[in-house]
Amino acid sequence: MGVALGVILCCPMFFYDGGAMGLGSDFVLFDLGTIDTGNPMLDGITKIKVNAMNTKIFVIIAAIYTAKLLDTWLKSVIPVALELMFRPFIVILVVAPLAFFGYGILWNFVETLFGASMFYVGKIPFGIGVGIFVALWQAAVIFGLHMMLGIISMLDLIANGGQTAYGIAGSISVWAQVGALIGVIIVTQNAKLRKQGIGMLPAGFLGITEPILYGINLPKKRPLFSGIAAAFIAGAFANILSVTQRASSGIGVFEAIGFFSEPTLNGVGKISPVLNGSFYLLACAVSIGTAILFSMLTYKERITEKTLLTKTIEKTILLTKLQLNLNTEEMKTLKEVEKEVLNIFTKDFSKNITKNEKNIQKYLATSEKINTILQKEENMKERMIAKGKKYIQRKQFEKSSLLMNEYNALDFSVKIKELEIIKEKEFRSIDFNLLNKNALQIQKDVEKILEKAKY
């Protein structure tokens, strides 16, 4: 039902012929008049309209959450014999219109206000406005708001004879997130994460950042912010150099071609096509380079034990203060207890964790290598079987016989056995006894200290 709702809400064919760019057209339900604020985004706030939900992530989330609540309630009131026939029908019938005419309209207001504010932000001089515009593009992608930035860019392109300073945002921000991902790939000790990141790079080079954003950069947070910071620097740098987007030549690596053209609507560029394209490539290099640097400097594989304990104690102290209405003197006592607890984490203890964590990561990396080889063997065999079936269908028995011999000879067991020996050795190098001993000692020390605390 979730998939069905998603298809209904996103299908552009419900909106005339799919509309411009295949994103669906708008149905204006109510026109509350015309206003002229000088901000084309804000002027559209009086048009109450319904449109496709392609990029309206939160509308879809709200719709599916509502569907879940309604579905749960219907299970309790509809007889079991009629449930299969009526339950999905009622859920779709109620939630789809609610999403279009309720959640969608509310989200349109959010989009309009965001677009209107970015219209003014983009005009801040000295490259700062465009830098912010570029920096926020990928954050807007996460929230499904980037279409509003695209509209600002398109309006600016028309107004300036086929060129726009805002048009650099889509691509430069992409390279910043790709750079942040590369930074993670370089510094991570996690073999599985590195493999996952490398697998996402081709999509990034083709201008598609959603897998990167939702898969790694957003969950890890710091890479996302590293990319945003790098995008701001590169965007401001490009704007100072008067770089503008001109002809459209695709996305990702293909986008650079359009920057080497003249403005498409007979406008006059501040700089020549060659300089425009060259400076654009330089800005992309700045974007990737700074993002890699920021990501490598800020990325942390995981939160440390001491940091986690500090956060936990801080929250506990705050809760104690609020519940017992503690005064300043009483709070001092708790802060002293906190210091005493945190002093337990000696450098030696941290070294023990770091040393063993490296051994654990080596063990996991070898495990991942074994899984990769097994997967490779499975894929090769599947391809051979498919090929063999075709040979048999065509009665090419000689070829199928040779392929069968090749299939039977395919064996990675020797390589896997070697890796299994290494894996076993790496596992034995992990000193679990020492880690457990340290953990128990710390627990005892903390309990002793807390016995002295009043609260």
VOGU-3710 file (C-alpha; in Angstrom, 3 decimals, decimal comma):
1> mgvalgvilc> 0,000/0,000/0,000  2,938/2,300/0,685  4,288/1,657/-2,800  0,831/2,189/-4,325  0,467/5,523/-2,519  3,952/6,587/-3,623  3,164/5,798/-7,271  -0,171/7,655/-7,131  1,337/10,757/-5,489  4,376/10,926/-7,762
11> cpmffydgga> 2,871/9,935/-11,123  3,265/12,976/-13,445  0,801/11,499/-15,953  -2,014/12,447/-13,555  -1,108/16,020/-14,464  -2,011/16,520/-18,147  0,818/15,213/-20,348  3,420/15,051/-17,609  4,164/18,774/-17,786  7,425/20,555/-18,470
21> mglgsdfvlf> 10,458/18,372/-17,764  8,145/15,450/-16,945  7,590/16,678/-13,395  3,836/17,205/-13,725  1,756/20,335/-14,255  -0,088/22,354/-11,598  -3,827/22,500/-10,983  -4,736/25,898/-9,501  -7,617/25,277/-7,072  -8,028/28,842/-5,807
31> dlgtidtgnp> -6,606/32,100/-7,073  -6,569/34,639/-4,232  -5,517/37,489/-6,501  -2,281/38,923/-7,824  0,462/40,523/-5,752  3,649/42,190/-6,919  6,421/42,067/-4,324  9,306/42,011/-6,802  9,965/38,459/-5,619  8,518/36,036/-8,223
41> mldgitkikv> 8,582/33,170/-5,727  6,579/35,091/-3,116  4,138/36,365/-5,755  3,007/32,783/-6,325  1,819/32,321/-2,719  -1,712/33,459/-3,624  -2,154/30,511/-6,017  -3,444/27,511/-4,068  -2,494/24,578/-6,266  -2,197/20,812/-6,435
51> namntkifvi> 0,766/19,154/-8,120  2,772/15,926/-8,269  4,768/14,934/-5,197  7,968/13,761/-6,973  10,324/15,693/-4,704  7,959/16,338/-1,781  9,462/13,716/0,509  7,690/14,850/3,667  4,277/14,778/1,987  4,866/11,129/1,046
61> iaaiytakll> 6,136/10,288/4,555  3,072/11,975/6,124  0,749/10,153/3,696  2,233/6,713/4,409  2,249/7,364/8,172  -1,441/8,366/8,001  -2,139/5,281/5,893  -0,500/3,098/8,566  -2,658/4,606/11,334  -5,839/4,227/9,265
71> dtwlksvipv> -4,897/0,682/8,249  -4,344/-0,347/11,889  -7,728/1,092/12,882  -9,534/-0,575/9,954  -8,142/-3,976/10,975  -9,984/-3,614/14,284  -13,374/-2,685/12,772  -13,648/-4,559/9,436  -14,663/-8,249/9,586  -11,834/-10,590/8,582
81> alelmfrpfi> -13,842/-11,962/5,630  -14,123/-8,472/4,081  -10,714/-7,133/5,115  -8,728/-8,063/1,988  -11,342/-6,533/-0,323  -12,100/-3,267/1,480  -9,111/-2,335/3,670  -6,580/-1,335/0,940  -9,376/0,313/-1,088  -10,465/2,523/1,837
91> vilvvaplaf> -6,871/3,411/2,794  -5,992/4,583/-0,738  -9,362/6,296/-1,229  -8,958/8,356/1,967  -5,189/9,036/2,092  -4,439/9,913/-1,568  -6,886/12,887/-1,694  -5,749/13,954/1,806  -2,142/14,027/0,576  -2,977/15,976/-2,605
101> fgygilwnfv> -5,421/18,478/-1,102  -4,081/18,639/2,454  -0,434/17,788/3,066  0,582/18,784/-0,483  -0,985/22,256/-0,291  0,621/22,883/3,136  4,017/21,781/1,791  3,600/24,094/-1,223  3,442/27,018/1,249  6,667/25,797/2,913
111> etlfgasmfy> 8,350/25,526/-0,498  7,164/28,978/-1,555  8,419/30,640/1,641  11,774/28,821/1,350  12,114/29,856/-2,316  11,146/33,448/-1,500  13,773/33,675/1,258  16,469/32,155/-0,986  15,598/34,713/-3,681  16,772/37,452/-1,289
121> vgkipfgigv> 19,674/35,439/0,174  21,109/34,864/-3,309  21,443/38,626/-3,826  23,914/39,140/-0,941  27,034/40,673/-2,591  30,708/39,596/-2,741  29,798/36,026/-3,712  28,360/35,299/-0,249  24,740/35,033/-1,447  25,548/32,654/-4,298
131> gifvalwqaa> 27,870/30,737/-1,948  24,966/30,190/0,487  22,708/29,263/-2,446  25,227/26,623/-3,599  25,846/25,385/-0,050  22,141/24,803/0,663  21,379/22,981/-2,611  22,201/19,465/-1,342  20,536/20,153/2,019  17,466/21,170/-0,006
141> vifglhmmlg> 17,696/17,869/-1,934  17,376/15,992/1,378  14,171/17,885/2,209  12,825/17,831/-1,348  13,090/21,627/-1,643  15,697/21,872/-4,401  13,068/22,358/-7,111  12,410/25,836/-5,687  16,108/26,668/-6,075  15,900/25,317/-9,627
151> iismldlian> 12,990/27,656/-10,400  14,958/30,667/-9,075  17,862/29,620/-11,293  15,592/29,222/-14,340  13,947/32,640/-13,815  17,364/34,247/-13,447  18,559/32,523/-16,647  15,622/33,953/-18,623  16,080/37,421/-17,125  19,799/37,492/-17,996
161> ggqtaygiag> 19,696/36,400/-21,609  20,388/32,701/-21,126  22,900/32,706/-18,273  22,599/32,519/-14,495  24,983/32,755/-11,578  22,688/30,457/-9,545  22,910/27,632/-12,104  26,330/26,600/-10,798  24,705/25,393/-7,561  23,409/22,044/-8,786
171> sisvwaqvga> 26,777/20,803/-10,025  29,282/22,421/-7,648  27,297/21,177/-4,647  27,309/17,676/-6,170  31,117/17,670/-6,429  31,332/18,843/-2,813  29,304/15,852/-1,582  31,337/13,511/-3,818  34,512/15,007/-2,311  33,163/14,507/1,219
181> ligviivtqn> 32,449/10,862/0,371  36,000/10,409/-0,994  37,294/11,816/2,304  35,339/9,138/4,190  36,647/6,409/1,846  40,241/7,544/2,478  40,115/7,686/6,292  37,627/4,965/7,255  38,947/1,723/8,720  35,607/0,043/8,018
191> aklrkqgigm> 36,096/-2,156/4,918  32,349/-2,551/4,345  31,772/1,215/4,479  34,714/1,822/2,111  33,324/-0,706/-0,386  29,860/0,858/-0,126  31,302/4,353/-0,673  33,343/3,299/-3,727  30,183/1,773/-5,195  28,407/5,140/-4,884
201> lpagflgite> 31,085/7,167/-6,696  29,908/6,406/-10,288  26,443/7,794/-9,484  28,096/10,897/-7,991  30,180/11,469/-11,121  26,941/11,329/-13,122  25,407/14,035/-10,898  23,199/11,787/-8,741  23,799/12,408/-5,041  20,764/10,791/-3,387
211> pilyginlpk> 22,540/7,442/-2,738  25,533/9,328/-1,300  23,387/11,632/0,839  20,971/9,079/2,246  23,473/6,203/2,324  26,535/7,760/4,005  26,889/11,547/4,237  23,609/12,287/6,039  23,720/9,346/8,499  27,365/10,175/9,318
221> krplfsgiaa> 26,495/13,936/9,526  30,066/15,316/9,433  30,648/14,421/5,753  27,386/16,199/4,883  28,462/19,376/6,696  31,945/19,107/5,176  30,338/19,056/1,709  28,086/22,000/2,554  31,045/24,079/3,797  33,113/23,195/0,702
231> afiagafani> 30,173/24,040/-1,587  29,887/27,488/0,022  33,592/28,230/-0,537  33,568/26,966/-4,137  30,258/28,723/-4,929  31,460/32,072/-3,608  34,775/31,602/-5,451  32,967/30,872/-8,755  30,685/33,883/-8,331  33,613/36,233/-7,645
241> lsvtqrassg> 35,121/34,972/-10,933  31,770/35,752/-12,698  31,056/32,128/-13,663  27,538/31,554/-15,028  25,636/28,491/-16,174  24,756/28,788/-19,860  23,768/25,959/-22,223  22,408/22,765/-20,688  24,565/19,767/-21,611  23,489/17,166/-19,071
251> igvfeaigff> 24,401/16,577/-15,446  27,502/15,335/-13,644  30,675/15,233/-15,728  28,706/16,285/-18,841  27,584/19,577/-17,303  30,959/21,220/-17,877  30,419/21,308/-21,668  27,605/23,876/-21,397  29,791/26,292/-19,429  32,046/26,722/-22,486
261> septlngvgk> 29,194/28,224/-24,561  27,838/31,749/-25,076  24,632/32,713/-23,189  21,784/30,879/-24,938  19,235/33,717/-25,196  21,482/36,345/-26,857  22,751/37,673/-23,534  26,287/38,983/-23,066  28,501/37,173/-20,563  30,891/39,058/-18,291
271> ispvlngsfy> 33,658/36,679/-19,329  34,358/34,680/-22,487  33,098/31,096/-22,911  36,626/29,682/-22,537  37,264/31,589/-19,312  33,766/30,759/-18,041  34,295/27,026/-18,584  37,857/27,062/-17,243  36,884/28,948/-14,078  33,948/26,568/-13,619
281> llacavsigt> 36,307/23,561/-13,728  38,599/25,336/-11,260  35,629/25,928/-8,906  34,701/22,231/-9,184  38,280/21,305/-8,255  38,078/23,666/-5,243  34,755/22,057/-4,295  36,095/18,488/-4,403  39,465/19,350/-2,835  38,136/21,314/0,136
291> ailfsmltyk> 35,382/18,747/0,740  37,942/15,903/0,855  40,094/17,931/3,258  37,195/18,933/5,565  35,814/15,397/5,553  39,178/13,813/6,389  39,786/16,321/9,208  36,327/16,053/10,799  35,186/12,477/10,150  34,980/10,170/13,133
301> eritektllt> 34,271/6,480/12,753  32,210/6,430/15,923  31,683/8,340/19,164  34,368/7,598/21,791  33,492/6,001/25,139  34,572/9,088/27,065  32,519/11,443/24,868  29,437/9,234/25,181  29,827/9,020/28,967  30,282/12,815/29,170
311> ktiektillt> 27,041/13,380/27,244  25,199/10,847/29,396  26,403/12,413/32,653  25,565/15,948/31,433  21,997/14,879/30,615  21,670/13,050/33,957  22,884/16,128/35,877  20,419/18,345/34,007  17,567/15,931/34,755  18,576/15,810/38,447
321> klqlnlntee> 18,679/19,608/38,625  15,208/19,961/37,088  13,604/17,224/39,200  15,135/18,266/42,550  15,442/22,016/41,853  19,138/22,081/42,864  20,923/25,332/43,698  24,336/26,465/42,418  26,283/24,945/45,312  24,583/21,563/44,909
331> mktlkeveke> 25,276/21,664/41,175  28,978/22,241/41,923  29,027/18,967/43,878  27,648/17,078/40,889  30,128/18,717/38,523  32,990/17,584/40,786  31,599/14,047/40,680  31,478/14,285/36,885  35,156/15,325/36,734  36,120/12,442/39,003
341> vlniftkdfs> 34,261/9,923/36,826  35,771/11,205/33,587  39,292/11,120/35,064  38,966/7,328/35,188  39,433/7,255/31,405  43,209/7,195/31,310  45,359/7,346/28,189  46,274/3,678/28,668  42,631/2,661/28,603  42,038/4,658/25,418
351> knitknekni> 45,138/3,070/23,837  43,814/-0,409/24,666  40,545/0,370/22,891  42,253/1,937/19,862  44,709/-0,925/19,482  42,018/-3,583/19,691  39,666/-1,602/17,454  42,317/-1,630/14,701  42,614/-5,398/15,058  38,838/-5,750/14,917
361> qkylatseki> 38,706/-3,661/11,735  41,434/-5,812/10,151  39,423/-8,923/10,991  36,259/-7,368/9,495  38,151/-6,248/6,368  39,324/-9,826/5,752  35,771/-11,086/6,332  34,550/-8,596/3,729  37,201/-9,802/1,247  35,965/-13,385/1,667
371> ntilqkeenm> 32,343/-12,280/1,123  33,367/-10,346/-2,010  35,149/-13,405/-3,488  32,169/-15,666/-2,726  29,808/-13,135/-4,331  32,081/-12,873/-7,376  32,118/-16,666/-7,748  28,316/-16,794/-7,457  27,852/-14,069/-10,076  30,269/-15,746/-12,507
381> kermiakgkk> 28,468/-19,084/-12,145  25,061/-17,462/-12,689  26,314/-15,815/-15,890  27,733/-19,142/-17,097  24,421/-20,926/-16,427  22,499/-18,263/-18,382  25,013/-18,507/-21,245  24,880/-22,321/-21,190  21,077/-22,314/-21,442  21,307/-20,197/-24,594
391> yiqrkqfeks> 23,874/-22,604/-26,114  21,577/-25,573/-25,429  18,538/-23,744/-26,884  20,567/-23,099/-30,043  21,828/-26,735/-29,988  25,447/-25,563/-29,708  26,362/-28,564/-27,557  30,106/-28,303/-28,089  30,162/-24,758/-26,707  27,916/-25,741/-23,798
401> sllmneynal> 30,230/-28,678/-22,991  33,289/-26,396/-22,916  31,377/-23,936/-20,744  30,437/-26,757/-18,355  34,110/-27,669/-17,977  34,902/-24,012/-17,299  32,069/-23,932/-14,729  33,388/-27,016/-12,922  36,955/-25,630/-12,947  35,827/-22,347/-11,358
411> dfsvkikele> 37,040/-22,581/-7,786  38,217/-19,875/-5,377  38,534/-22,254/-2,417  42,344/-21,954/-2,204  42,198/-18,152/-1,991  39,334/-18,328/0,519  41,255/-20,845/2,657  44,256/-18,502/2,753  42,039/-15,621/3,834  40,303/-17,786/6,456
421> iikekefrsi> 43,719/-18,507/8,041  44,515/-14,764/8,087  41,046/-14,054/9,486  41,520/-16,575/12,311  44,923/-15,064/13,161  43,425/-11,547/13,227  40,603/-12,709/15,486  43,121/-14,160/17,965  44,938/-10,798/18,029  41,877/-9,118/19,558
431> dfnllnknal> 42,329/-9,024/23,335  38,729/-9,358/24,505  39,851/-10,322/28,006  41,723/-7,028/28,442  38,750/-5,017/27,148  36,321/-6,823/29,466  38,705/-6,417/32,405  39,014/-2,676/31,746  35,243/-2,328/31,386  34,567/-4,106/34,707
441> qiqkdvekil> 37,233/-2,024/36,486  35,728/1,205/35,189  32,271/0,101/36,267  33,530/-0,568/39,813  35,391/2,769/39,950  32,344/4,696/38,727  30,098/2,980/41,315  32,543/3,895/44,087  32,567/7,547/43,060  28,769/7,689/42,744
451> ekaky> 28,379/6,284/46,271  29,859/9,588/47,516  27,312/11,656/45,538  24,176/12,774/47,369  21,878/12,260/44,423
//
